[in-house]
Amino acid sequence: MNTSSAAGLWDRLTGIQAAPGLWLVIATGLAALVAVGPRPVWRLSRNAITIAHEGGHGLLALLTGRSLDGIRLHSDTSGVTVSRGKPTGLGMVLTAAAGYTAPSLLGLGGAALLSAHRITLLLWAATALLLAVLVMIRNAYGLLTVVLTGATFVLVSWLAPEEVQAVFAYAVVWFLLLGGVRPVFELGAKRRHGGAPDSDADQLGRLTHVHPVVWLLLFHVVALSSLIGGGRWLLAL
């Protein structure tokens, strides 16, 4: 790549793009709500939230010095991230806490970029994160899911008009913000009925000797705070 091409690529990445009109921002939020709401739709769309959830575990495992064995995504929208290292301590706590908070925090970061009109940067950053998750995947279904998701981002980023990119970016960020809330409520419902004894909240309870309900409450706070804060940024309130 010559210097002019590199400069043009950098300008495209760091440039400012026009945001869609307010009605389109609201429409993308409603579309994301539909993707998160009805159970049949949620069973499909939840796969994307699982990618973010397990990617959060994997990223924090690496950042805290743990050895990452890999990520597996399953057709029932569950997933597992396996890492090796000290079974206790701050690194393990942060790794366990990263799953349920990752989709919401990614949505919040995306909302911050969109509020600064950095649509292209958001799409390329998301593609890079998906590529990082891809190299961690260790099963066929997970590989297929991440490849299809990443391919969608690549096609939109490179081939779609700017208006379509903007709508897509806002829909993705709304989906992460809204989709980060529902799994926390689902986890609470499972725990009330005696399910999910090895959930992230229960693992954190054993690691920290703090009741799992406290960790569940933290997940709620992160998810709802991110939705409120990110929503305000998206709506320019």
N, C-alpha and C positions, 0 to 999 in steps of 0.2 A: 504494500500500500504506500503510495507516494505521500509527500507532505500535505499537499492540497486535499487529498482524499481523507487523510487522517484529521485534518483541521475541520473539514466539512462534517465528518462523523462526530467529532467532538462538539461542534456547534449544534448539530441536530440533537445530541444527547442532552446538552445543558441548556438548550433554548427554551423559551417560554411559548406555550401554546394557548390558544383561546379556549376558555371553558364553555361548555354547552349552556344554553339558557336555563333559567331556574326551573322551568316546567320539565325540561329533560332530566335535570338532576333529581327532581321529585319522582319522575317516571322511572328512572333507573332504581331508585330506592324502593318503589313499590314492586318492581320486577324482582328485586333481590328478596323482598319480603315473601313473595309468592314462592321463590325457590327454597326458602327456609321453612315456610309454613306447612302446607299440606304434606301429610306423611309419605304418600307415594313419590312426590317430587323430592322431598327431603332425603329419601333413601338413595336417590341418585346424586343429588347435589352435595350430600354430606361427605362424599369421597374427597372433594376438594378441601373441606375443613380437616379431614383426617390427614391429608398431605401436609397441611400447615401444622397440625398438632404434632405429628411424628417428626416433622422437620425441626420443630422447636426443640424437642427432646434431643435430636441428633446434633443440632448446632450448639446447644449448651453443653452437651457431653464433650464435644471437641474443644470448646472455649475454656472449659474447666480442666482440660488435660486428661480426660478419660479416653480410652481406646474404643472407637466405635466399630462394632462388628457388623452393623447393618440395620436396615429398616425393612419391614414387611407390611404391606397393605393388603387387606382382605376384602372379598366381595361383599361381606356383610357390613362394610364401612368401618370395621375395627382395624387396628394396627398395632404393631409392637416395634419398639426400638431397643436394641440390645447393645449395651456398652460394657466395657470392662474397666475396672479400677477399684479404688477404695470403696467398700460398700456403705460407708457412712461419711459424714463430713459435708462441708458446704457445697462441694462440687456435685455430690449426689443429690442434695436437696434442690439445688438450682436446676439440675437436669430433670428431676421429677416434677418440679413446679412449672417447667416451661411449656408443657403440652397444652393444657387448657387455656393458658394465657396467650399462646402464640398467635392464633387467628385474630384475636381482638387487637393485640399490639401491632400486628402487621397491618390491620385495617386502619388503626390510628396513624401509623407512619405513612400509609398511603394517602389518608385524608390530608395530612400535613403537606405532602408533595402536591396534591391536587389543589389545595388552597393557594399554593405558590405557583400554580399553572405549569407544573413540571410533569406533564402527561407522558411524554416520551421517556423521561427518566424513570418514571414509575413502571411503565411497561417493560423496559429493559432490565430494571432491577428485579422485577418479578420473574422475568425469564432466567436471569442469572441464579436466583434462589432455587428455581425449579431444576436447573441444571445441577446445582449442588446437591439437591435431594436425589436426583436421578442416580448419581454415582454411589449413593448410599443404599439403593434399593437392592434387595436380595431375593425377590420372587417375581414370577411372570406377571401376575395381576397388578402388582405394584408398578412394575416397569411399564405396562400398557397404560395404566392410569396417568402416570407422570408424563409419559411421552405424549399422549393425546392432549393433556393440559398444556404442556410446554409448546406443542406445535400450534395450538390455538393462539397463544401469546405471540409466537414468532410471526404467524401469518397476519395477525392484526397489526403488529408493530411495523412490519415491512411493506405490506400490500394495501392495507385499508386506508381510506382517506382520513384526514385529521379529525373530521367530525365523528366518524365511526370510532376512531381510536379513543376520543374523549368519552363517548357514551359507554364504550366497553370498559374503560378505566374506572369510571364512576360506578358502573354496575358491579365490578369486581370488588371495589373498596366497600360499597354498601353491603355486599354479600359477606365479606369477611367480618364486618362490624356486627351484622345481624346474626350471621352463622356462628360467631363466637359465643353468643349468649345461650342459644338453645342447648348445646351439649352440657353446659353446666347445670341447667335445670333438669336435664335427663339424668345426669349423674346423681343429683339430689334425690330424684324419684326412685332410682334403683337402690340407693342406700336406705331409703325409708322402708323399702320392701325386702331388705336383707340381701340385696344383690351387690355385685361389684366389690367383694371383700378385698380385692387386690387393686383397687382403683388408685389413681395417682394421689388422691386425697388420703386414702388409707395408708399408702406407702409413706407419704410425708408425715402422717401421724406417728408411724413407727420410727421413722428416722429422727424426728424432732421431739417426740413425746408431747406434742401439742395435738389436741383432739382433732380428728379429721374434719369435723364440722367447721372448725376455724379456717382450715385450708379451703374448704368448700366456699365459705363466706368470702375469702380472699379472691377466689376465682370469680365469684359473682361481682365483687367490687371492680375488679379489673375489666370484666366484660361489659358491665353496664356503664362504667365511667368512660371506657373507650367509645362505646356507642354514642353516648351523649356528647362527648367532646368531639369525636370525629364527625358526627352528624352536624354539629354546629359549624365546623370548618367547611364541610361539603355544601351546606346551605348558605354559607357566608353570613352567619348570624353573629 
